[in-house]
Amino acid sequence: PLKDHKGVVVGFSGRELPQKEKDLATSDVSQGHTAKYINSPETMLYSKSKMLYGLWENREYIRKAGSIVLVEGELDMIPSWQAGVKSVAAIKGSAFTVEQAQLINRYTTAISMSLDADSAGQEAIKRAVIVAENIDLSIRVVQILGGKDPGDVATESPKAWREMVDKAVLYWDF
């Protein structure tokens, strides 16, 4: 379920799990294959750009930690939580919006960005800094080592994931 900042279910999200890894790599919507993620359509209640997956469930962990770890998707957020990094939420993609920043500002002013280690994820971090700084949020960057995304690292080595989050560096040092 996708819940808004008040805990109200506003939509649903799922992910197609391929039977083989190569099925995922060759999946192409334009050739009649289904999308990797299947979300409720955008409505007046649900807008991907105006919510964060897991924010409602993890809001008290975020307040207690004094910071939030932002990841791209549900399958990064859930393993992170299972690995012990519970002050986590997903932006459901790589675009961090003003609306999402304003939601975060209700709970903390400190963000640790941990988007995928690919070029798209790194470019998204650069864009996120501009959004965050306009409302006085501080951005740190979790440097991903030993995997392509937070979900992989958290699954393979929960301890290493926790250490990476603890060692997040200020964006300008990154």
C-alpha positions in Angstrom: 0.0 0.0 0.0 1.0 3.6 -0.7 0.2 5.8 2.3 0.2 9.6 2.4 1.8 11.6 5.3 -1.4 11.0 7.4 -1.3 7.2 7.0 -4.2 7.1 4.6 -3.9 4.4 1.8 -4.0 6.4 -1.5 -2.8 3.7 -3.9 -0.8 0.5 -4.4 2.5 -0.4 -5.8 3.9 -3.7 -7.0 6.9 -5.0 -8.9 7.1 -7.7 -11.5 9.6 -10.3 -10.3 11.2 -12.0 -13.2 11.7 -15.7 -13.2 15.2 -15.1 -14.5 17.5 -12.1 -14.1 17.8 -11.8 -17.9 14.0 -11.5 -18.2 14.3 -8.2 -16.2 17.2 -7.0 -18.3 15.3 -7.6 -21.6 11.9 -6.4 -20.4 10.7 -3.7 -22.7 7.3 -2.0 -22.3 7.3 -1.0 -26.0 7.5 -4.6 -27.1 4.4 -5.5 -25.1 6.1 -6.5 -21.9 4.8 -5.2 -18.6 6.6 -2.4 -16.7 9.0 -3.4 -13.9 6.9 -1.4 -11.4 3.1 -1.4 -11.4 1.6 1.6 -9.5 -1.8 2.9 -9.0 -2.5 5.6 -11.6 -2.0 9.3 -10.6 -5.2 10.7 -9.1 -6.2 13.6 -6.9 -5.3 11.4 -3.9 -2.1 9.8 -5.2 0.7 11.7 -6.8 4.1 10.1 -6.8 5.9 13.4 -6.7 4.0 14.5 -3.5 4.7 11.5 -1.3 7.5 9.3 0.0 7.1 5.5 0.4 7.6 4.5 4.0 7.5 8.0 5.4 4.3 7.3 7.4 5.6 4.0 8.7 9.1 5.3 9.6 8.2 8.8 10.8 9.1 8.2 14.4 12.5 6.5 13.5 13.2 9.6 11.4 12.4 12.0 14.2 14.5 10.0 16.7 17.4 9.7 14.3 17.2 13.4 13.4 17.7 12.5 9.8 16.2 10.6 6.9 17.9 8.2 4.4 16.3 8.6 1.0 16.5 5.8 -1.5 15.0 5.4 -4.9 12.4 2.6 -4.6 10.5 0.2 -2.4 13.0 -2.6 -3.0 15.8 -0.3 -1.6 13.7 0.9 1.3 12.5 -2.4 2.6 16.0 -4.1 2.7 17.4 -1.0 4.3 14.8 -1.2 7.1 15.4 -4.9 7.5 19.2 -4.2 7.8 18.6 -1.8 10.7 18.5 1.6 8.9 14.9 2.4 9.9 14.8 6.2 9.3 14.4 5.5 5.6 11.9 6.4 2.8 11.8 6.0 -0.9 11.2 8.8 -3.5 9.8 6.2 -6.0 12.2 7.1 -8.7 15.1 9.5 -9.0 13.3 12.8 -9.0 13.3 14.6 -5.6 10.6 17.2 -5.6 9.8 20.4 -3.6 6.7 18.7 -2.2 8.7 15.8 -0.9 11.3 18.1 0.6 8.5 20.0 2.4 7.2 16.7 3.8 10.6 15.8 5.1 10.9 19.2 6.7 8.1 18.3 9.1 10.3 15.6 10.6 13.9 16.6 10.1 16.2 19.0 8.2 18.9 16.4 7.5 18.8 14.1 4.5 21.2 11.4 3.5 20.7 10.7 -0.2 21.4 7.1 -1.3 20.3 6.8 -4.9 21.6 4.1 -7.2 25.3 4.2 -8.0 24.7 4.7 -11.7 25.0 8.0 -13.6 21.3 8.7 -13.4 21.3 8.3 -9.6 24.4 10.6 -9.3 22.8 13.3 -11.5 19.6 13.0 -9.4 21.6 13.8 -6.3 22.9 17.0 -7.9 19.4 18.1 -8.7 18.1 17.2 -5.2 20.7 19.5 -3.6 19.1 22.5 -5.3 15.6 21.5 -4.1 16.8 20.8 -0.6 18.9 24.0 -0.2 15.9 26.2 -1.2 14.1 25.1 2.0 17.2 24.9 4.2 17.6 21.1 4.3 21.1 19.7 4.7 22.2 16.9 2.3 24.7 14.2 2.9 25.5 11.5 0.4 25.8 7.8 1.2 28.6 6.4 -1.0 27.5 2.9 -2.2 30.3 0.3 -2.2 29.9 -3.3 -3.1 26.6 -3.1 -5.1 24.7 -1.0 -7.6 22.0 0.2 -5.2 21.1 0.4 -1.5 18.8 -2.7 -1.6 21.6 -4.9 -3.0 24.1 -3.7 -0.3 21.6 -3.9 2.5 20.6 -7.5 1.5 24.1 -8.8 0.9 25.8 -7.1 3.9 23.5 -5.4 6.5 26.5 -4.3 8.6 28.2 -2.7 5.6 25.0 -0.9 4.7 24.7 0.6 8.2 28.3 1.7 8.2 27.9 3.4 4.8 24.9 5.3 6.1 26.8 6.3 9.2 29.7 7.5 7.1 27.6 9.7 4.7 29.5 12.8 3.7 28.3 16.3 3.1 27.3 16.8 -0.5 30.0 19.4 -1.1 32.6 17.0 0.1 31.1 14.3 -2.1 
